[in-house]
Amino acid sequence: MKRTLITLEAIAERKNLVEAFHKAAKGKRHRRDVQAFLQHFDTNLNRLGDDIRAARLPYGKFRAFQIHDPKKRLIHAACFEDRIFHHALMNLAGEVLERAMMPTSYACRPNRGVHKAAVKVQQHLRQYAYYAKIDISGYFAAIDHDRLLQVLLRRFKGAECQAQLQRIIASHASTPQCGLPIGSLTSQYFANYYLDGLDRLLASLPAVRAHIRYMDDILWWCDSRQAVTATLQTVIRWLQQERGLQVKPNVQIQPSKQGVTYCGFRILQGTIRLSRRRKRRYQQRRQYWEQLYLNGMIDANQLQLAHAAVQAIAAGTDSLAWRQENLRRHPPLSL
């Protein structure tokens, strides 16, 4: 297996850091930390490059907060300098991991978002008789640091590169030697690649006709309930032995004709609908922007742009009738 060398000098190269800055600042230029960085841009960028070369990054400063989407999650947002550094690293490492992963993984990858995953799930529901659906218990918090490093070192080489990966992984822990911070760019890439081995296992099992993974939400299809049950035991053992992970008890084994809820969609053989979670999200965001307009905080053009973003929540679904009814039942006060 060919491995890639990524040096600190390559990460700290000015052109790479400028590109990383723009990615980290996208949509966030109004924030204080971004404005502070911009006030002395050259000085700050040079300092960041020097600290990368001296192996002082990441700084490991996080801002913790909770979200409900729909369940409660603890997010750890890295400081702005670390976010630049993460982008600078992934500008070089991201393509390596992308080439290494199977096409059955749909999270955090170009042109492989939730809508593409939903369409592929529907295709498999039409083709194959039974499916299993599982997800991992506390996935990000359960990722073992040593195992993750060994998985990444199958793709990257060099003592300098290994030490840099170790520093990133060790910058956060949910429990001793375990856990990646939800909210960091590197965490998304690393966590996705951590289960590439499971994709390959499923592809090698003769009874598995097709499979799809969106981060730790995993679906696969077989021709019978018995075959699905047998492959489930193989998957559970592999996750325990190779990655130290536990499957949640809410395993689903169902005939494909009943459909499946996946990636925020209710997917049936003949239609794709919004899940309850996406319906709630759609209504909340629509009402939020409409209220800002009514309060005079945004103009009509901004409201139109906001509505376009809200409509993206329902993209690719058969939801026109529901959206019309939702607007009738929950109209803006006056527009």
C-alpha positions, 0 to 999 in steps of 0.5 A: 500500500502506497503511503504519502509523506506530508511535511510540516513545511508543506502544511505551513507553505504560505499559499496553502495557509492563505487557502486554508484561511479563506476556507476557515473564514467562509461565512464567518468573517463577521466573528470577532476572532476572524476580524482580529486575525484579519487586522494583522493578517500577514503577521498572524499568518507568518506566526501561524506558519512558524508555529506549524514548522515548530510543531506547536499546532494545534493549540488545542483550544476549544469552545464547548457548547450543546446543540439539539439536532434532534438529540443533545450533542456536545460540540467542541469548536476549535479556536480560529488558528486551529481551524486554519491549521486543520484546513491546511492539513486537509488540503494535503491529506483530504485527497489521500483519504478520499482516494482510499475510501470506497464509493459506498461512504457518503459522509464528508465527501465531494458530491456524496452528501445526504441527498445522493445517499438517499437516492442510492438507498432508494435504489437498493430498497427496490432491488433487494429484499431485506436490510439491516440498519445499525449505528455506533454507540457514542461514535466520536467519543468512542474512537480509540486514539491508538487504533485511529493513528494506526489506521491513518498510518496505513496512508501516511508516512514519516516520523514528522507526519506521525508526530503531527497526527498524534498531536491532533488526535491527542488534543481532545479526549472524551475519556483517556485515550479515546474520543474525537471532538465533534465540530473539528474538520479533521475529526470528520475526515478521521472518523469517516476513514476509521470505518473504511475497513467496515465498508471493505468487510461488507463488500467482501461478504458474499451474502451482502448484495449492497451497502451504504454508510453515512459516517456511523449510520450503516445499511446493508442488504441481503436476499433473506432475513436469515442472511441479514442476521448472520452478517450482522453478527460478523459486523458486530464482531469486527467492530468490537475486535478491530475498532473497539466499538459497540453497536447500539441496541436499536438494530433494525432488520426489515423487509425493504418494502417497509422503507427506512428512515435514513439521513433525515429522510423517510425513504420508500421504494416509490418516494422520498419524504421528509422525516419528522426531524427535517420537517421540524427543522424546515418549519423552524428555519422558515419561521426564523427568517420570516420573523427577522424580516417582519422585525426589519432586521433583513430586507426582502432580498435577504429573505429570498436568499434565506428561503432558498437555503430553507428549501434546500432542506426539502430538496429531492423529496416529495414534500410540496403538499406538506410544505403548502400545508405547513405554510397554511397552518403556520403562516408568517404574521404578515408579509 
